[in-house]
Amino acid sequence: MLKKTISAIAAISLLAAFSVFNAGAVTVSASSAILMEASTGRVLFEKDPDSRRLIASTTKLMTALVALENSSPDELVTVPAECENVEGSSMYLKAGQELTMRRLLYGLMLESGNDAAVAVAYHISGSIEGFAGLMNERAAQLGLENTHFVNPHGLNAEGHYSSARDLALIMRECMENPIFAQIASTRSISFGARTFTNHNKLLWSYEGMEAGKTGYTKKAGRTLVTCACRDGLRLICVTLNDGDDWDDHTALLNMGFAALELRRPVRAGDIVGEVQVISGAAESVPVAAKSGAAIVIDRGEELEIGVSLPPFVYAAVEKGGSAGVLTVTKNGEVMAEVELVYAETVERDAGQKVTPLERFKRLFG
């Protein structure tokens, strides 16, 4: 086995350490907060992350997710009369108006339109209650233990709550949807004479900010969920009841990016070794990684790479055939395994005679 130590990498750890990072230097004003690495779910900072709290318009993260999973972005939605009297932030929809689901979702996420949330709910489920049921089903699928919805907009209501940890997990799922990611990352967009502007001001001021959702009611206080990515490392931050949320998110995200890194010890197609070929037109065949590996580690940590290959192979050798395994470990713990394949085809040398011993080895070796 060929081994070499590298100063190392990367993103999806198969055996992630779900531990709270030593973040004593950071304090936040929020009643509840969490900072999570998205690919593994590793928690880097937490403050009372599981208390059930009012979450205001951060509710709309789940509203958007359920809408995208139960409709087409380009289907037409007819605005119901119930949209015209919804309190709070608004798209100013009119009963009978027709617009696409995509435009509704822009109004939902950028303008935080409560009327947009109601229109989505009635279009998909026929009622607020029916849509809230879908939201709760999705929450159960995600394993959320401290979340329950009774409406799609987040206005204060008995039995409507979530936690910082659960909202981070919702955002993590949302960012897997490319349409959601596109909408939530949009700073502003115009539809005719109307321009929607994203309330997440960190989109303009924080390097790597991808998406987020703001929220506020008098009882809930300021609520904020953000997602930022640098060099492939994605962090999710949530604060609930936080009067200094912009600064707190900036401080927590800075801490996370300073503490972690994502490296790629091997990429798909990388040549990692070669194998001797017996009776072949070539003496050896190169071996490549079938896929890449990305592992999130603490900055400065080292990884060890081990390559397991046969000492030789008999011709003919087919390109893409399985050749062995590359293993990435950290302190003896397996972080990732990558299949290795032959990178070229090596035909049998027609001029060579196959001896009885070689024939026996090919059959039984």
C-alpha positions as a printed NumPy array, in Angstrom:
array([[  0.   ,   0.   ,   0.   ],
       [  1.361,   3.362,  -1.006],
       [  0.865,   6.047,   1.604],
       [  1.656,   9.684,   1.728],
       [  0.765,  12.39 ,   4.196],
       [ -0.685,  15.631,   2.885],
       [ -1.78 ,  18.827,   4.545],
       [ -5.318,  18.246,   3.846],
       [ -8.758,  18.857,   2.717],
       [-12.128,  18.942,   2.288],
       [-15.788,  18.591,   2.374],
       [-17.984,  15.661,   2.899],
       [-16.635,  13.69 ,   5.792],
       [-18.262,  10.289,   5.896],
       [-17.771,  10.187,   9.649],
       [-18.28 ,  13.774,  10.749],
       [-17.553,  14.984,  14.239],
       [-20.674,  16.706,  15.519],
       [-19.019,  18.758,  18.214],
       [-19.309,  22.331,  19.368],
       [-16.321,  24.378,  18.291],
       [-14.322,  26.224,  20.901],
       [-15.721,  29.666,  20.215],
       [-15.348,  31.413,  23.544],
       [-14.114,  34.565,  21.838],
       [-17.518,  35.124,  20.194],
       [-20.577,  36.321,  22.081],
       [-23.951,  37.119,  20.558],
       [-26.972,  39.135,  21.61 ],
       [-29.458,  36.497,  20.419],
       [-31.637,  34.456,  22.742],
       [-30.832,  31.449,  20.53 ],
       [-28.113,  31.002,  17.926],
       [-26.261,  28.36 ,  15.979],
       [-23.475,  28.151,  13.401],
       [-23.443,  24.948,  11.336],
       [-21.192,  23.559,   8.604],
       [-23.636,  22.561,   5.892],
       [-22.15 ,  19.416,   4.358],
       [-21.752,  17.492,   7.615],
       [-24.086,  19.31 ,   9.984],
       [-21.172,  19.913,  12.372],
       [-22.052,  22.585,  14.923],
       [-19.363,  25.221,  15.432],
       [-21.23 ,  27.468,  17.833],
       [-24.485,  27.218,  19.713],
       [-26.423,  29.176,  22.283],
       [-29.66 ,  27.625,  23.518],
       [-30.225,  26.149,  20.035],
       [-33.165,  23.87 ,  20.834],
       [-35.584,  26.174,  22.645],
       [-38.899,  26.587,  20.85 ],
       [-39.296,  30.2  ,  19.833],
       [-41.357,  32.447,  17.604],
       [-39.561,  32.701,  14.282],
       [-41.487,  35.343,  12.32 ],
       [-40.8  ,  35.376,   8.565],
       [-37.984,  32.842,   8.683],
       [-41.021,  30.539,   8.473],
       [-40.975,  31.311,   4.752],
       [-37.939,  29.113,   4.233],
       [-40.168,  26.076,   4.721],
       [-42.974,  27.732,   2.748],
       [-40.666,  28.143,  -0.249],
       [-39.29 ,  24.611,   0.069],
       [-42.745,  23.015,   0.19 ],
       [-43.93 ,  25.203,  -2.693],
       [-41.002,  24.211,  -4.915],
       [-41.487,  20.536,  -4.108],
       [-45.213,  20.614,  -4.85 ],
       [-45.517,  22.886,  -7.889],
       [-43.789,  24.035, -11.043],
       [-42.133,  27.476, -10.918],
       [-43.807,  28.43 , -14.186],
       [-47.368,  27.401, -13.394],
       [-49.934,  30.159, -13.061],
       [-51.395,  31.031,  -9.668],
       [-54.694,  32.875,  -9.276],
       [-54.617,  35.118,  -6.223],
       [-57.427,  34.292,  -3.764],
       [-59.438,  36.958,  -1.947],
       [-57.851,  35.898,   1.346],
       [-54.597,  37.576,   0.293],
       [-55.955,  41.107,   0.36 ],
       [-56.332,  41.469,   4.113],
       [-53.158,  39.823,   5.384],
       [-51.281,  42.086,   7.801],
       [-47.586,  42.848,   7.672],
       [-45.183,  42.954,   4.73 ],
       [-46.866,  42.573,   1.379],
       [-46.552,  42.199,  -2.39 ],
       [-49.886,  44.054,  -2.637],
       [-51.599,  41.235,  -4.482],
       [-55.164,  41.674,  -5.751],
       [-57.836,  38.989,  -5.82 ],
       [-58.105,  37.382,  -9.244],
       [-54.625,  38.483, -10.31 ],
       [-52.62 ,  35.805, -12.138],
       [-48.878,  35.371, -11.819],
       [-46.381,  32.557, -11.894],
       [-45.304,  30.601,  -8.848],
       [-41.765,  31.795,  -9.539],
       [-42.801,  35.448,  -9.243],
       [-44.705,  34.669,  -6.053],
       [-41.616,  33.059,  -4.572],
       [-39.501,  36.098,  -5.418],
       [-42.065,  38.221,  -3.608],
       [-42.085,  35.755,  -0.728],
       [-38.303,  35.617,  -0.268],
       [-37.185,  39.128,  -1.249],
       [-40.116,  41.302,  -0.16 ],
       [-41.2  ,  38.83 ,   2.556],
       [-44.765,  39.11 ,   1.281],
       [-47.248,  37.606,   3.722],
       [-49.873,  37.788,   0.99 ],
       [-47.546,  35.779,  -1.25 ],
       [-47.344,  33.097,   1.433],
       [-51.141,  32.9  ,   1.594],
       [-51.417,  32.703,  -2.208],
       [-48.892,  29.838,  -2.246],
       [-50.799,  27.998,   0.475],
       [-54.206,  28.283,  -1.208],
       [-52.819,  27.331,  -4.611],
       [-51.147,  24.154,  -3.387],
       [-53.463,  22.997,  -0.581],
       [-56.662,  25.035,  -0.814],
       [-56.284,  26.399,   2.71 ],
       [-53.828,  27.68 ,   5.28 ],
       [-54.441,  24.624,   7.453],
       [-53.842,  22.172,   4.638],
       [-50.578,  23.815,   3.646],
       [-49.386,  23.977,   7.249],
       [-49.986,  20.239,   7.33 ],
       [-47.598,  19.814,   4.401],
       [-45.048,  21.995,   6.161],
       [-45.258,  19.824,   9.276],
       [-44.944,  16.638,   7.234],
       [-41.764,  17.996,   5.669],
       [-40.455,  18.999,   9.085],
       [-41.034,  15.44 ,  10.291],
       [-39.151,  14.071,   7.268],
       [-36.184,  16.25 ,   8.222],
       [-36.299,  14.927,  11.775],
       [-37.028,  18.327,  13.31 ],
       [-37.975,  17.934,  16.963],
       [-38.773,  21.499,  17.954],
       [-40.749,  22.815,  14.986],
       [-44.465,  23.163,  14.315],
       [-46.215,  25.372,  11.765],
       [-49.758,  26.703,  11.734],
       [-49.347,  29.244,   8.921],
       [-47.05 ,  29.879,   5.934],
       [-45.936,  33.433,   6.797],
       [-44.818,  33.384,  10.417],
       [-47.195,  35.879,  11.98 ],
       [-47.469,  35.113,  15.697],
       [-49.809,  32.217,  16.407],
       [-50.296,  29.665,  19.161],
       [-48.443,  26.472,  18.293],
       [-46.244,  28.087,  15.638],
       [-42.57 ,  27.785,  16.531],
       [-39.149,  26.453,  15.653],
       [-35.617,  26.458,  17.065],
       [-32.269,  27.754,  15.881],
       [-31.025,  24.226,  15.17 ],
       [-34.158,  23.252,  13.245],
       [-34.041,  26.415,  11.128],
       [-30.423,  25.662,  10.238],
       [-31.462,  22.199,   9.095],
       [-34.319,  23.68 ,   7.042],
       [-31.909,  26.111,   5.378],
       [-29.497,  23.257,   4.719],
       [-32.261,  21.411,   2.851],
       [-33.405,  24.539,   1.019],
       [-29.934,  25.158,  -0.39 ],
       [-30.026,  21.739,  -2.053],
       [-32.789,  23.101,  -4.304],
       [-31.177,  25.11 ,  -7.138],
       [-34.274,  27.23 ,  -7.77 ],
       [-34.483,  28.215,  -4.132],
       [-30.769,  29.051,  -4.117],
       [-31.187,  31.235,  -7.2  ],
       [-34.157,  33.127,  -5.768],
       [-32.711,  33.591,  -2.28 ],
       [-29.387,  34.854,  -3.668],
       [-31.024,  37.542,  -5.814],
       [-30.386,  41.07 ,  -4.594],
       [-33.17 ,  42.653,  -6.615],
       [-35.36 ,  41.788,  -9.567],
       [-37.963,  43.664, -11.607],
       [-41.278,  42.396, -12.93 ],
       [-42.662,  45.138, -15.148],
       [-42.915,  48.268, -13.019],
       [-42.368,  46.37 ,  -9.753],
       [-38.907,  45.833,  -8.299],
       [-38.353,  43.436,  -5.414],
       [-35.312,  44.067,  -3.216],
       [-33.883,  41.437,  -0.895],
       [-34.099,  42.354,   2.802],
       [-30.908,  40.394,   3.537],
       [-28.437,  43.269,   3.415],
       [-25.483,  40.919,   3.964],
       [-25.854,  39.949,   0.289],
       [-24.257,  43.305,  -0.458],
       [-21.719,  43.52 ,   2.348],
       [-20.495,  40.023,   3.305],
       [-18.075,  38.118,   1.065],
       [-19.519,  34.779,   0.031],
       [-23.061,  35.45 ,   1.248],
       [-25.354,  33.151,  -0.735],
       [-28.822,  33.392,   0.743],
       [-30.846,  34.199,   3.798],
       [-34.182,  35.171,   5.279],
       [-35.027,  37.965,   7.664],
       [-37.961,  38.137,  10.038],
       [-39.493,  40.393,  12.651],
       [-42.522,  40.678,  14.85 ],
       [-42.725,  42.549,  18.129],
       [-43.039,  39.308,  20.121],
       [-40.47 ,  37.306,  18.135],
       [-37.92 ,  40.086,  17.86 ],
       [-35.457,  40.093,  14.978],
       [-34.852,  36.679,  13.426],
       [-32.273,  35.906,  10.76 ],
       [-31.034,  32.865,   8.844],
       [-28.048,  33.209,   6.504],
       [-25.912,  30.944,   4.356],
       [-22.431,  31.85 ,   3.132],
       [-19.836,  29.947,   1.104],
       [-16.102,  30.5  ,   0.59 ],
       [-13.805,  28.169,  -1.339],
       [-16.442,  25.454,  -1.285],
       [-17.004,  25.662,   2.483],
       [-20.645,  26.464,   3.272],
       [-21.784,  27.757,   6.671],
       [-25.314,  28.353,   7.951],
       [-26.02 ,  30.818,  10.74 ],
       [-29.255,  31.36 ,  12.677],
       [-30.104,  33.932,  15.341],
       [-33.466,  34.326,  17.087],
       [-34.565,  37.376,  19.048],
       [-31.376,  39.251,  18.259],
       [-31.223,  43.036,  18.223],
       [-27.717,  42.966,  16.74 ],
       [-28.193,  40.211,  14.181],
       [-26.17 ,  41.648,  11.281],
       [-23.056,  42.032,  13.417],
       [-23.59 ,  38.693,  15.143],
       [-23.867,  36.832,  11.841],
       [-20.753,  38.559,  10.553],
       [-18.782,  37.604,  13.671],
       [-19.965,  33.985,  13.714],
       [-19.379,  33.42 ,  10.009],
       [-15.924,  34.998,  10.228],
       [-15.091,  32.664,  13.093],
       [-16.26 ,  29.645,  11.109],
       [-14.318,  30.487,   7.986],
       [-11.194,  31.144,  10.04 ],
       [-11.538,  27.807,  11.837],
       [-12.364,  25.407,   9.005],
       [-11.213,  24.664,   5.493],
       [-12.369,  22.456,   2.676],
       [ -9.669,  20.668,   0.731],
       [ -9.78 ,  18.134,  -2.073],
       [ -7.098,  15.451,  -1.71 ],
       [ -8.157,  13.824,  -4.95 ],
       [-10.358,  14.82 ,  -7.873],
       [-12.13 ,  12.665, -10.433],
       [ -9.636,  11.616, -13.091],
       [ -6.51 ,  12.258, -11.032],
       [ -3.791,   9.674, -11.782],
       [ -2.729,   8.203,  -8.432],
       [ -0.487,   5.322,  -9.487],
       [  0.105,   2.538, -12.   ],
       [ -0.089,  -1.255, -12.123],
       [  2.244,  -3.605, -13.957],
       [  0.571,  -5.424, -16.869],
       [  1.487,  -9.023, -17.664],
       [  1.388, -10.055, -21.341],
       [  0.174,  -6.642, -22.396],
       [  0.932,  -4.31 , -25.274],
       [  2.157,  -1.898, -22.58 ],
       [  4.201,  -2.723, -19.508],
       [  1.914,  -0.844, -17.105],
       [ -1.471,   0.886, -16.927],
       [ -2.181,   4.162, -15.095],
       [ -4.805,   4.183, -12.355],
       [ -7.178,   7.115, -11.749],
       [ -9.728,   8.195,  -9.146],
       [-13.269,   7.434, -10.314],
       [-14.641,  10.327,  -8.284],
       [-13.363,  13.134,  -6.112],
       [-13.173,  13.453,  -2.358],
       [-13.85 ,  16.603,  -0.377],
       [-13.452,  16.734,   3.383],
       [-14.045,  19.534,   5.867],
       [-11.317,  19.749,   8.491],
       [-10.046,  22.158,  11.088],
       [ -7.621,  24.549,   9.461],
       [ -4.088,  23.166,   9.549],
       [ -5.026,  19.535,  10.171],
       [ -3.373,  16.796,   8.122],
       [ -4.864,  13.878,   6.226],
       [ -3.249,  10.617,   5.257],
       [ -3.915,   9.04 ,   1.86 ],
       [ -3.555,   5.321,   1.293],
       [ -3.704,   3.699,  -2.164],
       [ -4.457,  -0.02 ,  -2.348],
       [ -3.647,  -1.59 ,  -5.759],
       [ -2.828,  -5.1  ,  -7.006],
       [  0.891,  -5.801,  -7.657],
       [  0.097,  -6.658, -11.294],
       [ -2.774,  -7.359, -13.681],
       [ -3.056,  -9.625, -16.714],
       [ -3.895,  -8.228, -20.147],
       [ -6.302,  -7.38 , -21.556],
       [ -7.148,  -4.443, -19.291],
       [-10.301,  -2.398, -19.934],
       [-10.443,   1.337, -19.296],
       [-12.783,   2.06 , -16.395],
       [-12.364,  -1.345, -14.828],
       [-12.083,  -1.45 , -11.035],
       [ -8.464,  -1.327,  -9.876],
       [ -8.5  ,  -0.658,  -6.145],
       [ -9.37 ,   1.865,  -3.431],
       [ -7.982,   5.181,  -2.237],
       [ -8.618,   5.819,   1.464],
       [ -8.422,   9.181,   3.204],
       [ -7.918,   9.072,   6.973],
       [ -7.466,  11.596,   9.759],
       [ -5.852,  10.459,  12.985],
       [ -6.644,   6.881,  12.022],
       [-10.303,   7.585,  11.251],
       [-11.563,   6.865,   7.751],
       [-12.952,  10.074,   6.267],
       [-13.583,   8.959,   2.672],
       [-13.031,   6.061,   0.296],
       [-12.715,   6.519,  -3.473],
       [-12.834,   3.748,  -6.06 ],
       [ -9.821,   3.576,  -8.379],
       [-10.148,   2.543, -12.019],
       [ -7.816,   1.797, -14.906],
       [ -7.325,   4.981, -16.923],
       [ -6.442,   3.266, -20.213],
       [ -7.177,   0.109, -22.174],
       [ -4.194,  -2.234, -22.566],
       [ -4.668,  -5.003, -25.095],
       [ -2.912,  -8.348, -24.835],
       [  0.321,  -8.505, -26.777],
       [ -0.565, -10.779, -29.692],
       [  3.093, -11.626, -30.176],
       [  3.454, -13.148, -26.745],
       [  2.585, -16.729, -26.106],
       [  0.615, -17.509, -23.006],
       [  2.404, -20.174, -21.   ],
       [  0.478, -22.891, -19.15 ],
       [  1.513, -21.254, -15.863],
       [  0.138, -17.854, -16.923],
       [ -3.079, -19.489, -18.143],
       [ -3.462, -21.184, -14.769],
       [ -2.873, -17.893, -12.92 ],
       [ -5.467, -16.084, -15.052],
       [ -8.049, -18.732, -14.254],
       [ -7.315, -19.251, -10.59 ],
       [ -4.926, -16.454,  -9.52 ]])
